[in-house]
Amino acid sequence: MITNMITRYTALLTLFTVLAMWTGLSETHPLADNSDASKLNSDYSLPHLINLRKVPSNWQAGEQASLEEGRVVLTSKQNTKGSLWLKQAFNLKDSFTLEWTFRSVGYSGKTDGGISFWFVQDSGIPSDKSLYNGPAKYDGLQLLVDNNGPLGSTLRGQLNDGQKPVEIANIYERSFASCLMGYQDSSVPSTIRVTYDIDDNNLLKVQVDNKICFQTRKIRFPTGSYHIGVSAENGRVDKNAESFEILKMQLFNGVIEDSLIPNVNAMGQPKMITKIIDQKTGKEKQIEKTVFDADKDKISNYELYKKLDRIEGKILANDINALDGKLNDVIKVQQELLSFMASLTNQRSTKQSTDNKKGVSTEDIIAEDKEEYKDFLSLNQKLEKIVVEQEKYREAAKRHGQGGPQVDEIARKLMIWLLPLIFIMLIMAYYTFKIRQEIIKTKLL
């Protein structure tokens, strides 16, 4: 009894010692955590605004922007402006994910105002406020959400190198990508996610509420310091009290799980309906064209290259899983056919080698093959005869004109009698071939 108790206490003591060592090891060398929460960079993100009474100290609120009831209101009344910029520059050296959650309430319709999200390279917070209350001369990325373009409410991406200012008059022509986006007068906020994945060949992806808006690999941000911010103005339209509000902003060091959602439900892409009038008949026809299609029949090489870039973007913005599955099915069928042909070839080679071992000559093998497939050969000869007879009837009809035999009627009656005969002969030939194969296998066994 005493021995058993000592053994139990020793086992328990050993267990506690191992647990203590494991706890100390875990504290010294914690396990790697790749969750989204571990990637969140709180220094460059907005905290929970519902618990705050003023804008956080690491953010600079400009113009009429203010913190009200858990949200940063950029434009609180008619003809107002507002902005929110991070004071500390973000050092870009690896992949990142940036999320903005915002909403627009109080107005719906065409307006010369809008909200812009900025990721620009600069020495400090931009002082220029001439482009949607943001810098017109910037080096970086601007995402503009407005309802003043030719296609209505859209999200557009603009790039600039900082050499020349961007003018509002031609800002829609400078867009490298866009998608339709309904955002006005909605109590439900929208989330814009920008993902830049260096490991995936510099993939830049923009999502709206987990739906793909556009993505491209042709944009590369150089390493260095970038300023992150948002600016808005509600325009000068009468009775426009559109209120742009920021509810949340998060920056992640890396690519998060939601950025990897398959591009099944893409955002609506800009489309236009063009009316075409036939000059000869005067008939009207409406066709669907994208906004990037040329108005003229002849286009330059430069315009053609731009079209190809647009097509590449549309392909990237949509999954090809269905096409990939069909292609895999085709490859599988081809592999099965190749396997079947290989098995037939092996059987034929085995039979030929067996015949050679038995002393059967090559002439006898050829004769046996002819005898084995004579049904198919005779069927082929009969079909050739039918074709020849049909040609003779056609020639006779041409020579005699209307007084000659009616070739079509004769051919039709002939085919009515011959088709069942051909079908029966094919069935008989198939079963004859199968029976001969079974007899050969029996002989080999």
RABEL-V417254 format. One record per run of one state. SS is the DSSP state (A for helix, B for strand, O for the rest). FROM is the first residue (numbers start at 1). TO is the last residue. If there is no record, write none. Layout:
ss=SS from=FROM to=TO
ss=SS from=FROM to=TO
This chain:
ss=O from=1 to=1
ss=A from=2 to=28
ss=O from=29 to=35
ss=A from=36 to=39
ss=B from=40 to=40
ss=O from=41 to=41
ss=A from=42 to=44
ss=O from=45 to=48
ss=A from=49 to=51
ss=O from=52 to=58
ss=B from=59 to=63
ss=O from=64 to=65
ss=B from=66 to=68
ss=O from=69 to=70
ss=B from=71 to=73
ss=O from=74 to=80
ss=B from=81 to=86
ss=O from=87 to=89
ss=B from=90 to=92
ss=O from=93 to=95
ss=B from=96 to=105
ss=O from=106 to=113
ss=B from=114 to=120
ss=O from=121 to=130
ss=B from=131 to=131
ss=O from=132 to=133
ss=B from=134 to=134
ss=O from=135 to=138
ss=B from=139 to=149
ss=O from=150 to=151
ss=B from=152 to=161
ss=O from=162 to=167
ss=A from=168 to=170
ss=O from=171 to=176
ss=B from=177 to=180
ss=O from=181 to=189
ss=B from=190 to=197
ss=O from=198 to=202
ss=B from=203 to=208
ss=O from=209 to=210
ss=B from=211 to=216
ss=O from=217 to=223
ss=B from=224 to=233
ss=O from=234 to=242
ss=B from=243 to=252
ss=O from=253 to=256
ss=A from=257 to=260
ss=O from=261 to=265
ss=B from=266 to=266
ss=O from=267 to=270
ss=B from=271 to=277
ss=O from=278 to=283
ss=B from=284 to=290
ss=O from=291 to=300
ss=A from=301 to=316
ss=O from=317 to=320
ss=A from=321 to=357
ss=O from=358 to=361
ss=A from=362 to=372
ss=O from=373 to=373
ss=A from=374 to=403
ss=O from=404 to=406
ss=A from=407 to=444
ss=O from=445 to=445
